[in-house]
Amino acid sequence: MKFLFLGIGFLFISCYSLERDCTRFHTGRFEFTQIINGELASSVFTRDSIYEIEVYEGVIDTAKIRWVNDCECILTKLNPSSNQDKRPIQMKILSTKANTFTFQYSLVGDSKNRHRGTIKKIK
């Protein structure tokens, strides 16, 4: 009986897999919404094969994007305004849906402070 439950459990787990079609999200126009200091904030960014250009509260920020593999990239700001901004950001796409992807990100080398979010492709 124990093996029956294990077999059924394994069947359900093996049938469930996350979609990860990451290359669809390498270029385009995107929106990222998050809570900052208790308020909902949104930024819009455009990505091409080399750069990511973000607009947040009227400020434009440009980063160079380097894809490590289809689902992981490193973002390095071109004009950092602080020492914190000089550190590159590592981003990993965890799952994808029709026009959104869930990702995790952290400063390169700081795996203890990972954050997650969802980004929507708007164009």
C-alpha positions in Angstrom: 0.0 0.0 0.0 2.9 2.3 0.8 4.3 1.8 -2.7 1.0 2.6 -4.3 0.9 6.1 -2.6 4.6 6.7 -3.5 3.9 5.7 -7.1 0.8 8.0 -7.4 2.8 10.8 -5.8 5.7 10.3 -8.2 3.3 10.3 -11.1 1.8 13.7 -10.1 5.2 15.2 -9.5 6.7 14.0 -12.7 3.7 15.3 -14.8 4.1 18.8 -13.4 6.8 20.9 -15.1 7.3 24.6 -15.3 7.4 26.2 -18.7 10.8 27.9 -19.4 10.8 29.4 -22.9 13.2 32.1 -21.9 14.4 33.3 -25.4 11.0 35.0 -26.0 12.0 37.4 -23.2 15.5 38.4 -24.4 14.2 41.4 -26.3 11.1 43.6 -26.2 9.3 46.1 -23.9 8.5 45.1 -20.3 6.9 46.3 -17.2 8.0 45.5 -13.6 5.8 46.3 -10.7 6.9 46.0 -7.1 6.2 47.4 -3.6 8.9 49.9 -2.5 8.5 51.5 1.0 4.9 50.3 1.2 3.9 51.8 -2.1 3.3 50.1 -5.5 6.0 51.3 -8.0 6.3 50.4 -11.7 9.2 50.7 -14.1 9.2 50.1 -17.9 12.2 48.9 -19.7 13.2 48.0 -23.2 15.7 45.2 -24.0 17.6 44.5 -27.2 20.5 42.0 -27.7 23.0 44.2 -25.9 21.3 46.8 -23.7 18.4 47.2 -21.2 17.1 50.7 -20.9 14.8 51.4 -17.9 12.6 54.3 -17.1 11.7 54.7 -13.4 10.1 57.8 -12.0 11.3 59.8 -15.1 14.9 58.7 -14.7 16.5 56.7 -17.5 19.0 54.0 -16.6 21.0 51.9 -19.0 22.6 48.6 -18.4 24.6 46.2 -20.5 23.0 42.7 -20.7 25.0 39.5 -21.1 23.2 36.3 -21.4 25.0 33.4 -19.6 22.6 30.9 -21.0 19.0 31.1 -22.3 17.5 31.7 -18.9 20.3 33.6 -17.0 21.9 37.0 -17.5 24.1 39.6 -15.9 23.1 43.3 -15.9 25.9 45.9 -15.5 24.9 49.6 -15.2 26.7 51.8 -17.7 26.6 54.9 -15.6 26.4 53.9 -11.9 25.6 56.6 -9.5 26.9 54.8 -6.3 29.2 52.0 -5.3 26.1 49.8 -4.9 25.1 50.5 -8.5 28.6 49.4 -9.7 27.9 45.8 -8.7 26.4 43.7 -11.5 23.0 42.0 -11.0 22.5 38.3 -11.7 19.0 37.4 -13.0 17.6 34.0 -13.5 14.2 33.3 -15.2 12.5 30.6 -13.2 9.3 30.1 -15.2 7.5 31.7 -18.1 3.9 32.0 -19.2 2.3 33.6 -22.2 3.5 37.2 -21.6 5.1 37.1 -18.2 8.1 35.5 -16.5 9.0 34.9 -12.9 12.6 35.5 -12.0 15.0 35.7 -9.1 17.8 38.3 -8.9 20.6 39.3 -6.6 23.9 41.2 -6.7 26.6 39.0 -8.2 28.2 37.0 -5.4 25.4 37.8 -2.9 23.3 34.6 -3.1 21.9 35.1 0.4 20.0 38.2 -0.6 18.0 36.9 -3.5 14.7 38.5 -4.5 11.9 37.3 -6.7 9.5 39.1 -9.0 7.3 38.9 -12.1 7.8 40.9 -15.3 5.2 41.4 -18.0 6.1 41.7 -21.6 4.0 44.6 -23.1 5.4 44.7 -26.6 
